[in-house]
Each structure stands twice: as C-alpha cells, then as structure tokens.
Amino acid sequence: MKQRVLLTGAAGTVGSSLWQAWEQQDTYILTLMDIKPIEGSISHVEQSDIRDYAAMQELCKEQDVLVHLAYIRQNSIGKVPGEVSDIGASMNLFEAAREGGIQKIVYASTNHVSGWNERLSSPPRFSTGDQFRPDGWYGAMKGMAEIAGRYLVDAHDMHFISIRIGSFNGTSEPNSIRHCSTLLTPRDCVQLFTRAVEYDGPVKYLITYGRSANTNGFQQSYLDISGAVEVLGYEPQDNLIQTHLHKFMNRES
C-alpha cells in the first residue's frame, strides 16, 4: 500500500525535484503544500501557510509521513511583535503532525547548523550530525527544530530524520570548488529523501548530511553522510570531486 506523504515547501527547488520524481515513479499518494502556487502537478495541492495552525491540522490528518521543506524567511528576527519565526512555525507543524497521527517526520535541515566549522579552519573541520555550531540564525533555527524532533521521538515514539543539505541548485553542475564537496545532485536528493521516507528500522532519531558521494580517495567531503549510508541504505550515484574538481583547479592554475 502506498504511503501518504505530505510535502511542505513543494514549490521550491528541492520540493519540485522530489514531487516530480515521485509522481513519475508513482511512488506515494502525495499532498503538496506551499504558500506559492505549484504548477504542473497531478497530486493534491494546497496553497497554504505553515504558520496557519488550523490549516496544518487539517492537512496532517490521514497522512503517514511529513516531509517538511518549507522555511519562513525573515529579515529582522524577533523585532516584529507577534511575528512567527521559522522555528515557531516548525514546532507548530510538528505538533499538528503528532496530533494528526503522523508517525514519521523527514526534515530538510542545512549544513549551516554546523557552518561555523568552515570558519574555524581551512579545509573545514569535519561536520557530523551531533555537532551544533551554527553560522547564523538560519542555521540556529534549523538546529532548534532538530532538537524539537528529539522531543517527539522520546515523548511520542515517532521517527524523526533530519537531512542537513550541503548545497542544492537543482542541477548536477557545481558552481564552485566548495560545491564539489557539498553539492547534492537531484537524483541523489530523490534517492536520499525516498530512503528516509521508506525507512522503518530501529533507529528513531537520525541527523545526517545530504550530499552526493564527493570523494576521490585522497580528498573527502567534510560533511558526514555515514548515517545516511549505514542506516538508510543511501548509495549516492554522483561524485563531484571526481568529475568536476579538476575543472575548477585548472581555472585557478
């Protein structure tokens, strides 16, 4: 029986890559949600705001998995009275998911949760899922949502899988030397999120980075994907260090 998957932020670059692949593969019964219009989908689409708790309660009913990609962008966090921040909206959505009976949340996080590692040394310090060294409020709030996920697992026995995406531009072409280490290509993105949605093993709480293979044996990406590989069975197909790094090195020589 197909799983029922609610995908927030479905109009974004990552969201579009996921639902287009999933529709083509006829993988899930999808409900796509975004504050922006979603064009070209054959799935059920809802144009809504994750800050609307009542709307989220309705959307979370009769769903099996929440894939949460949506993000609330703000220029002045905490300076506008009554404004709901991204972490506030995410916590409300998580609670709506719990109330609705959803048993698994797959959360799109960011390498910026440990982004300070890139400022500490060159090459950057190796970032693992247990590290919290945010390089700004964006990374800090994503890390706070991961901590909220820990509560859901402990208190309500849910599954919570956080994927700290390195870089994603919707293509398999890196824009910089850094991308050769951090980029997650579309087909690897689809595979990784699919593995997370379908995982039903004993590990209830997992934080892993989301990138492609990106190693040549001598040079290794500084974002740890061992959890994705060992727990979820992720097998990335693309390797930007192997296929593209030399192009950028030749430009600089």
Solvent accessible surface area in square Angstrom, and as a share of the most:
residue,aa,sasa,rsa
1,M,223,1.00
2,K,84,0.35
3,Q,55,0.24
4,R,79,0.29
5,V,0,0.00
6,L,0,0.00
7,L,0,0.00
8,T,0,0.00
9,G,9,0.09
10,A,0,0.00
11,A,32,0.25
12,G,35,0.33
13,T,78,0.46
14,V,25,0.15
15,G,1,0.01
16,S,26,0.17
17,S,23,0.15
18,L,0,0.00
19,W,12,0.04
20,Q,97,0.43
21,A,19,0.15
22,W,1,0.00
23,E,33,0.15
24,Q,163,0.73
25,Q,109,0.48
26,D,90,0.47
27,T,31,0.18
28,Y,18,0.07
29,I,92,0.47
30,L,10,0.05
31,T,12,0.07
32,L,0,0.00
33,M,3,0.01
34,D,13,0.07
35,I,94,0.48
36,K,129,0.55
37,P,83,0.52
38,I,21,0.11
39,E,137,0.62
40,G,75,0.72
41,S,27,0.17
42,I,152,0.77
43,S,28,0.18
44,H,104,0.46
45,V,55,0.31
46,E,58,0.26
47,Q,115,0.51
48,S,22,0.14
49,D,34,0.18
50,I,4,0.02
51,R,94,0.34
52,D,67,0.35
53,Y,69,0.26
54,A,66,0.51
55,A,28,0.21
56,M,1,0.00
57,Q,63,0.28
58,E,110,0.49
59,L,19,0.09
60,C,0,0.00
61,K,108,0.46
62,E,133,0.60
63,Q,21,0.09
64,D,44,0.23
65,V,2,0.01
66,L,0,0.00
67,V,0,0.00
68,H,1,0.00
69,L,23,0.11
70,A,17,0.13
71,Y,55,0.21
72,I,18,0.09
73,R,205,0.75
74,Q,36,0.16
75,N,167,0.86
76,S,37,0.24
77,I,61,0.31
78,G,73,0.71
79,K,159,0.67
80,V,76,0.44
81,P,131,0.82
82,G,80,0.77
83,E,71,0.32
84,V,53,0.30
85,S,24,0.16
86,D,1,0.01
87,I,24,0.12
88,G,24,0.23
89,A,0,0.00
90,S,0,0.00
91,M,104,0.47
92,N,58,0.30
93,L,0,0.00
94,F,4,0.02
95,E,57,0.26
96,A,1,0.01
97,A,0,0.00
98,R,74,0.27
99,E,89,0.40
100,G,25,0.24
101,G,43,0.41
102,I,1,0.00
103,Q,105,0.47
104,K,16,0.07
105,I,0,0.00
106,V,0,0.00
107,Y,1,0.00
108,A,9,0.07
109,S,5,0.03
110,T,6,0.03
111,N,6,0.03
112,H,66,0.29
113,V,1,0.00
114,S,2,0.01
115,G,4,0.04
116,W,98,0.34
117,N,3,0.02
118,E,56,0.25
119,R,153,0.56
120,L,63,0.31
121,S,46,0.30
122,S,112,0.72
123,P,113,0.71
124,P,33,0.21
125,R,124,0.45
126,F,95,0.40
127,S,2,0.01
128,T,36,0.21
129,G,16,0.15
130,D,114,0.59
131,Q,54,0.24
132,F,86,0.36
133,R,98,0.36
134,P,53,0.34
135,D,36,0.19
136,G,37,0.36
137,W,163,0.57
138,Y,85,0.32
139,G,0,0.00
140,A,18,0.14
141,M,5,0.02
142,K,6,0.03
143,G,4,0.03
144,M,78,0.35
145,A,0,0.00
146,E,0,0.00
147,I,105,0.53
148,A,18,0.14
149,G,0,0.00
150,R,96,0.35
151,Y,125,0.48
152,L,6,0.03
153,V,10,0.06
154,D,100,0.52
155,A,54,0.42
156,H,64,0.29
157,D,90,0.46
158,M,3,0.01
159,H,25,0.11
160,F,1,0.00
161,I,1,0.00
162,S,0,0.00
163,I,0,0.00
164,R,0,0.00
165,I,21,0.11
166,G,7,0.07
167,S,12,0.08
168,F,37,0.16
169,N,44,0.22
170,G,29,0.28
171,T,62,0.36
172,S,51,0.33
173,E,99,0.45
174,P,10,0.07
175,N,105,0.54
176,S,42,0.27
177,I,59,0.30
178,R,85,0.31
179,H,28,0.12
180,C,1,0.00
181,S,14,0.09
182,T,0,0.00
183,L,0,0.00
184,L,0,0.00
185,T,0,0.00
186,P,31,0.19
187,R,144,0.52
188,D,0,0.00
189,C,0,0.00
190,V,17,0.10
191,Q,36,0.16
192,L,0,0.00
193,F,0,0.00
194,T,25,0.14
195,R,85,0.31
196,A,0,0.00
197,V,0,0.00
198,E,90,0.40
199,Y,29,0.11
200,D,126,0.65
201,G,20,0.19
202,P,125,0.78
203,V,53,0.30
204,K,66,0.28
205,Y,44,0.17
206,L,20,0.10
207,I,23,0.12
208,T,2,0.01
209,Y,0,0.00
210,G,0,0.00
211,R,6,0.02
212,S,0,0.00
213,A,24,0.18
214,N,0,0.00
215,T,40,0.23
216,N,59,0.30
217,G,74,0.71
218,F,199,0.83
219,Q,86,0.38
220,Q,100,0.44
221,S,1,0.01
222,Y,24,0.09
223,L,3,0.02
224,D,26,0.13
225,I,16,0.08
226,S,46,0.30
227,G,16,0.16
228,A,0,0.00
229,V,63,0.36
230,E,139,0.63
231,V,44,0.25
232,L,13,0.06
233,G,27,0.26
234,Y,1,0.00
235,E,107,0.48
236,P,28,0.18
237,Q,107,0.47
238,D,22,0.11
239,N,24,0.12
240,L,3,0.01
241,I,7,0.03
242,Q,116,0.51
243,T,68,0.40
244,H,23,0.10
245,L,17,0.08
246,H,95,0.43
247,K,89,0.38
248,F,19,0.08
249,M,102,0.46
250,N,101,0.52
251,R,173,0.63
252,E,131,0.59
253,S,127,0.82
